Amino acid sequence: MKTTLTRIALAVAASVATIGAAQAQTVLKIGYATSKESHYGVGSTVFCDEMEKGTQGRYRCQQFPSSALGGEREMIEAVQLGTLDLVNTSTGPLGNFVPEVKIVDIPFLFRGYDHARKTLDGPIGEDLLAKMRAKNLIGLAWTENGFRHMTNNKRPIVKAEDAKGLKMRTMENKVHMDGYKTFGILPTPMPFPELFTALQQGTVDGQENPIPVILSAKFAQVQKHLSLTGHVYSPAVIILSPAVWNKLSDADKKVFVEAARKGAAAQRKKVNDDEANGIAQLRKDGMQVVENVDGESFRKAVATVFPEYAKEFGADRIAAIQAVK
């Protein structure tokens, strides 16, 4: 009889412990624009796994890939309002909330991946993350989208003049659009979830995105030409809602930041892999690829708006980024 009672007591205790653990677990929703197999999915998964491990399962993620919760602008706003916990987003629409971030979207500002990553991982990047807090957004770490390239259905783009007259989908980003107009492009801002259909129906002639996005979004199905213009470096960032951040202990805050940094490293590695292997895959999928683009023609064109960029962001701030070695 005693043995039976002991077993019952142990079973009840175990059930109570299980219920307590379940009650203590907080599920955080994280959204991003591309598929779970994309670079955003890779970075977000590593972040979520590290966060869960670091908090001993007290926090875990529910992922919403492929714009399931709306476009990037909508998700950033939801995080700001506290109706979404996390977003892994490009900086394209972020400048609408944190104007200082727009500086990183200047065409041909960064020389390459090494320059861009060193800038964002250093004091300049840390300062921009800090600026987000004043706008009710907690930037945990810089992830990555990649250098943007042009695709279209009309013709190969070898030099800036070839882009003239093309109706090109862009992000809702004035810095991008001002630069692209110097190439003769007709910028057409449009949320990412609408883009594939717009390309399919011919609403726009083309779009511009990094290779990992072109791959994961399967744009080869609706675009003929790819030109490796590398005209803009597109950073990304994992942003947490202050509604969550303000409830975390100091120890958990460190776990979240470190998990985001590990997610960023994984996301950058995926970008590297896609850059290395993706062009061959896109050719295989039927795209005509122009690798030897006349970059100088694009840089010369965009130089005409640099005085405006200097006026908006400060020539010294632009020079500080260009000076990073």
N, C-alpha and C positions, 0 to 999 in steps of 0.2 A: 504493500500500500504506500509506504514511504517512497519507494522507488518511483512509483507511478506519479505521486504528487510532485516529486522532484523534477521528473521529466516535464510535467505540465508547467511547472514554475519556470523552468528553463526555456520552454517553448514560448511562453507568454513574454518573458524578458527579451527573447530574441525578436519577437514580433514588435515589441515596443521600441527596441533599438532600431529596427528596420524602418518603422514609421517615423521615428525621430530623424534618422538619416535622410529619409525622403523629404521630410519637411524642411530640413536644413539646406537641401540642394536648391540652387537658383539656376534656372535655365535662361540664358541670354540669347536673344535673337540677333543674328548678324546677316546683313544683306550685301550683295554685290551684283554687278551688272552682267557678268559673263558666266559660263557654265562651271560646274564644280570641278571639271577636268582642266580648266584653264589656270593661268598663273594666279589669278585672284582666288580660285578655289584651293590651289595648293597652299598659298600663303595663309588663307583663312583657316584651313584645316590644321596646319601646324600650330598656328596661334591658339586655336580652340583646344587642341590636344595638350599643349604645354600649360595653358591656363588651368585646365581641369586637373592635370597632374600636380601642378604647383599649389593648388588649393585643396588637394586631397578629395577632389570630387564635389566640393561644396558649390562650385560653379562649373557649368558646362554650357555648350553652345547648341543652338538649333540653327542650321544654315539655310539661307534663302538665296540660292544662286539665280542666274538668268533673269535678273530684274523682276523677280517674283513679287517684290514689295514696291515696285515702281522704278523710275529712272534714278540716276545718281543724285540729281538735285532734290528730288522728293525724299530720298533716303537720308540725305544730310539734314534736311529740314526736320524729318521725323526724329532723328537723333538729338537735334537741338531742342525739340519740344519734349523729348522724353518718351515718345510713343514707339521708338525703336532703340534698342540697346547699343548696337554697333553697326558700322558700315566700313567696308574696305573700298575706298573710292579713289578715282583719279582726281587731280586738282582742277580739272577743267571747269566744273561748276562750283568748286569750293570758293573761288574768288568772289562769287556773289554773296558769300556770307562773311568771308575774311579777306578784305581787299588786299592786304599785304602779301598774300600768297600768290597773287596774279603775276608777280615778278618772275616766278620760275617758268611761266608759260611763254616767255618771250622767245620767238623763233631764233634759232641758231645761237642761243645764249650759252649752251653747254657744248664742249668740244667732243665729248664722248661719254660712255658709261662711267669710266673711272672718275672723270671730273664731276659728273652729276652726283654720283654716290658719295664722294668725299665731301662735296658741298652740303648735302642734306644730312650726312652723319656728323657734321661738324657744328661749330657755333652758329652758322647762318641757319642751318636746318633746325637746330634747337630753338633759336629765337622765333622762327616761324611757327613751330609747334606751340610755343608759349603764347603767341598772339591769338591762337584759336580759343584759348580759355576765356578771353574777354568776350567772345561771341557765343559762350555757352556750349563749347565743343571741346572735348578732351582728345587732343592728338597724341596717340600712344607711340607711334613709330612710323617712319617713312617706309612704305613698301614701294612698288614700282609697276608702271604700265609699260614703259619703253619708249624708244624713239619712234615718232610717227612717220608713216609713209603714205603716199597717195595711191588710190586705186580709182579706176573709172572705166566706163564702157565705150568711150568715144575714140581715144587715140593714145599712143604711148607718150609719156611725158619725160622728155630728156632735159629740157631747159625750162626756165620760168615762163617764157613766152608760150610754151605748149599748153600751159594750164589756163590760158586766157579764155574767158567765156564759159568755162565749165561750171555747172551748178553743183557745188560740192557741199555735202552735209558736214557741218562742223558742230562742235559742242557749243553750249550757251556760254561763250567766253569771248569778251570783247577784245582781249589781247590777241588771241588767235585770229579773230576775224579781221582786225585791223592789219595784221601782218599778211594774211592770205590775200587781201584785196590788192596788195602790191604785186602779187603774182598774176593779177587779172582774173582771179577766181571770183565767182559769185557765191559768197558764203551763205549757207542755208542752215541756221541752227535748228536742231531737231533732237529730241530725246532718243537715246540709244535703242530702247525697245521698239521704236518705230522704224529703225533704219533699214533692216533687211527687206521689209515689204516695200519701202520707198525705193530702194535700189531695184527690186524685182519689177516694180511697176513703172520705173523710169521717172518717178517724181523728181529725183536728183540723178545727176550723171555719175557721181562718185562720192567717195568719202576718204577720210584719212585717219589711220590708226596704226598702232604698233603691230608687228608681225604676230605676236601671240593672240591679239584680238582678232585679226584677220583670219587666223586659223580657227580659233574656237568658235567664232561666229559663222564660219563656213561661207565667207563672202566670195570665195572662188566660184560658188554656184551662181552668183548674180553679178560678177565683175570680171572683165576680160583683161585689163591692164593693171599691173603693179609697177610703180616706180619707187626705187629706194631713195627717196628724197631726204629722209632723216631730218626734216625741217624743224621739228619741235621735240624736246625731251618731255615726256609725260610722267611726272612722279605720281605716286599714289600714297595713301595714308590710311591707317586704321584709326578710326575715330570712335570714342566711347561717349555715351551720354553722361553728363554730370549727375543725373539722377542715380546712376549706378556708382560712379566714381566716388561720390560723397558718402556713400554707405560703406566703402571698403576700408579695412584697417590699413595702416601704413605698410604692413608686411604683404597684404594682398595687392596693394597698389604696385609694389615692386614686382610681384609675380606677373601682374597684367602687362607691365611695361616690358619685362624681360621676355614674356611670351610673344608680345608683338614684335620685338626685335628678331626673335627666332623665326617668326612667320615671315618677316621682311626678307631675311636671308634666303629662306626657301622660295619665296616669290621671285626674288632676283635670279636665283639659280634656274628657275623654270623659264624666265625671260631669256637668259643666256642660252638654254637648251633649244628654245623655240627659234631664236635668232639663228642658231647654228644649223638647225635641221629643217626649219619651216619653209624656207624659200624653195628648196627642192621639192617639198611636198606640194606647195602651191603650184609649181610648174607641172607636177604630175596631175594636179587637179584641173589643169587646163589654162592657167593664167600665163600671160606673156609678161615676162619680168625684165625691166630695164634696171640693170645694176649700176652702170656707169652714167650716173646723172651729173649734169653740169651744176654742181653745188654752188659754184661762184656766181652763177646767174641769179640764183635764189637769194644768196646773201647780199648781192648788190641791190636787188629789188627791195628787200626788207630794210636795208640801211636807211631808206628814205623816211621810215617811221621811227627810227631809233631816237631822234630828238624828242618825239612825243613820249616814248617810253621813259626817257631820262627825266622829262618834266613830271611825269606821273609818279615814278618810283624813286627818283633821285639818281643822278649819274654816279654818285659815290657808291651806292648800294649795288648798282649793276657792275661797276668796276670791281667791287669786292668779290662778287661771284666769279667774274672773269679771271681774277687773280689767284683763285684757289688752284693749287698745284697737286 
